Every structure is written in structure tokens, then in C-alpha cells.
Amino acid sequence: MKNTRKLSLCFWLSLLLVPGLGLQSAHAGYYVYQLPDGSRLVTDRPKHAAKYKLIQRSRKMKNLGRVVAKGYQASPTVNYLRFEPIIQQAAERHKVDAALVKAVIRTESYFNPNATSHKGASGLMQLMPQTARLYGVTDLYSPRQNVDAGVRHLKYLLKRYRNKLKLAIAAYNAGEEAVEHYNGVPPYRETRNYVKKVLRFHQIYSAWP
């Protein structure tokens, strides 16, 4: 009987020494990480690289699928590569951060050159007709014309608000009068969510190779 107990004890001690079992398993769990492209990853191993942002940790897999699905967004590379030359050229020409331009386009139209809002904003950067006329746009759905005018407008707003990103982005969405009236980002839910989205995508595109 004593020998049996000794063998059993030796067996369990040996398991503790096996990688991935024993003491590690006693504290094992599941981790949900978000990657720079907005996608999410479930793993049973902690990730320490800066690109992995911990969203949730759990001892069970139950409901983690919902966490992943809730945060899933298509990779920002899906559409923007198609317009990369146009965006880079306009950004360099007018000395505006290309990552910011991509972030605005991603939020405004999801890189759809034929997008049209119910308010009449059109094209990649969702230009209103009066803004388009101001910058000499003859075809709102021309990616080259639309992006060039949108970048020029962004440059104007950045200069007006002394490179304060939140104010420039808010003005792009709600208009300069609203920003002036509230002396800051207007308390509109749409505008505040818009600013958050653009800033988030700006961070993603800034880190994107």
C-alpha cells in the first residue's frame, strides 16, 4: 500500500515537471488579445509583445467567442491598398500625415469611392458639394480629386486648430461653426464617436508597415 502511494505521488510530481502541465495548468486560462489590424486572438498562452493588447482573461472558454466576434473588424488593409498611391501622393503634396488621411477615409466611407450619405456627402472622403466646389472638384466620385480635396481640407483644419487633432477631426465631421460654438468637440454623440474612431484608426495606420 505504501509503495502504491509512493508511485502515485511520483506520478503526479512528474506531471508538474512536464511543460504545459502541472503548476502552469493550475493557473492556466484563456486570453483574448487585439492586434493592430483590429482582429482578435484567443490563446492559452500570455503574449508580452507590445502589439498584443489584452482584452479579456478567463479561466473558461465559455462566451469568449462573443468577445472575439464583438470586436472583430475587417483588416484595414483590405481596401486601402487599392488607393495607397493616391493617398500617399496627396499626403506628401500637402504635407499631411498619410495615416490620418487613411483613418478619415476608413471612418467616412470604408474606402468605398462610390459612397454617398443621406446628407449628400460623397466619395472616399465624403465631401459635401460646397466643400468640393471650394477645392475645385469636378467629379466627387473621382478618387484622385476626392482625396486631394479632402487632404487639402484636412490641412486647412489642422492649421486653423494649431494641429490639435481632436478639434480638426471634429470640425471635419460637424463643421467649424459647431466647434467654435462649443469651444471644443461638440457634445454630439455622432461627432464624439467619429473622433474616437478616427483616432483609433490613426493609431492603427501609424503602426502599420
N, C-alpha and C positions, 0 to 999 in steps of 0.2 A: 504494500500500500504506500509506504514511504517512497519507494522507488518510482511508483507511478506519479506521485505528486511532484517529485523532483523532475521527472521527464516533462510533465505538463508545464511546470514553471520555466524550464529551459526552452520549451517550445515558444511560449509567449514572449520571453525575453529576446529570443532570436528574431521574432517578428518586429520588435522595436528597432532592431538594427537594420531592417530592410528599408531602402529608400522608398519614400512614398507611403509607408505604413507606420504603425506604431505611434510614437509621440506626435509625428506630423499629422496622422489621421485623427488623433484625439482632438486636434484644434483645426481640423480641415473645414473648409467652407467653400462657397462659390462666390465669385467676384464678377461684377458687371462693370466693364470699362468702356469709356467712349474714346474713339480715335479722332485724330484731327479732321478726318473727312466726314464726321458726323455719325458714322456707323458705330455699332456697339458690339462688344465681345463678351461672351460668358466663358469663364475658365475656372479651374480649381486650383490655380497657382497664382499667387500675387505677382503683379507686374510693377517694376520700380522705375521703368523708363519714363521720362517726362511726357512723352506723347500719350501715355495711358492715363486717363482721368477716371478715378474710381467713382462710380455712380451709386453702387449698392453692394453690400456684402451680406450673405445669408448662409445659414447652415444647411438649408434645404434648397432644392432646385425649384420647388413649387412657386409658381407665379413669376419666376424670373423671365420667362418668355414674354410676359406682358411688358415688363420693364424694357426689354430689348426692343420690342415692336413699337412701344410708345415713343421711344427716342429715335427710331430709325428714320433716316433721310437718305435719299439717293445721293451718291457721291457727287460733290461739286465739280468733279472732272467731267462728268457725263456730257454736259453741253458746252461748257466754256471753252474747251479746246478748239472747238469749231470757229470761235470768234477771237481766239488768242491773238493773232496778228493784228487785227483791227484794234483791239483793246490796248495792246502794248504800244502801237503806233500813236494812238490818240493820247495815251497817258504820258508818253515821252514827249510828244509835241507840246502839250500844255502843262507839263511838269506836275502831274497829279499822280498819286500813288495808285498803281495798277490794281493792287489788292483791294483798294477801296472801290474802284470802278466795278470790279467783279462782284463785290459784295452788294453794291447798289443794284446791279443788273440781276443778280441772283434773287434778291428780295423783291424787286419790281416785276420782273417778267419770267423768272426761272429760265432765262436765256432763250425765250421764245420771241423771235423778231416780229412775229405777227400778232403779238398780244395786244388787246385793246380793252381798256377798263370801261366801266359803265359811265365814268365821268369824262371819257374821251381821251384819256392818256393812251399813247400808242408806242409800239416798238420796244426794243430791248430795254431802253432806259425810261420807258413810259413818259414820254414828253407830252405836255399839253400843247395844243395848237398854237397858243400865244407865245409860249416859250420857244417852240420850234421856229416860228416866224422871226423871233428876236435874233436867232442864231443862223438865219438864212437857210433853214431846212426846206427842201422842196419835196422830199419824199420821206414821210415819217417812218415808213417800213424799210427804208434802206439801212441795213446795219451800220454801214460806214458813216452815213450822215447822222443817224440817230445817236450813235456812240460819241462821235466828235462833238455834237451839240451838247449832249449830256455831260461830257467831261468838262467842256467849257463852262457850263452852268455850275458844276461842282466846284471848279476852280474859283469862280466868282463868289460863291457862298463861303468857301474856305477863307478867302481873302477878307470878305466882309466880317466874318466872325473870328478873325485872327487865328485861324487853324484850330478852332475849338470844334472837334469832330461832332459832338452831340448836337450842337446848335446848327451846324451846317447840314447834317443829316435830317434833323427835324424840319429845317426850312425847305429842304428838297421835297419832303413829304407834305407838310402842312402849309408851306408858304412863308415868306419873310414877315408878312404882317402879323401872323399868329405868334411867331417867335418874338417879335418886338412887343406885341401886346402883353404877353405873359413874361417878358423879360427872361426867357429861357425856353426849355422844351415845353410846349403846350400840354395841358393836362388831358389831352385826348387819348383814349385807350389805344386807338389805331396808331397814332403817332409814336407813343411811347413803346409799343410793341415793335413798331417799324425800326426805331432807333436801336433797340436791343438786338433785333435780327441782323441789321447791317453791321453792328459792332461785332457780333458773334462771327458772322461770315468773313468780316475783315480779318479777324484773328486767324481763322482757318486758312484763308488765301495767303496771308502773310507768311504762314508756316509751310505752305505747300511748295514743293520744289519746282 
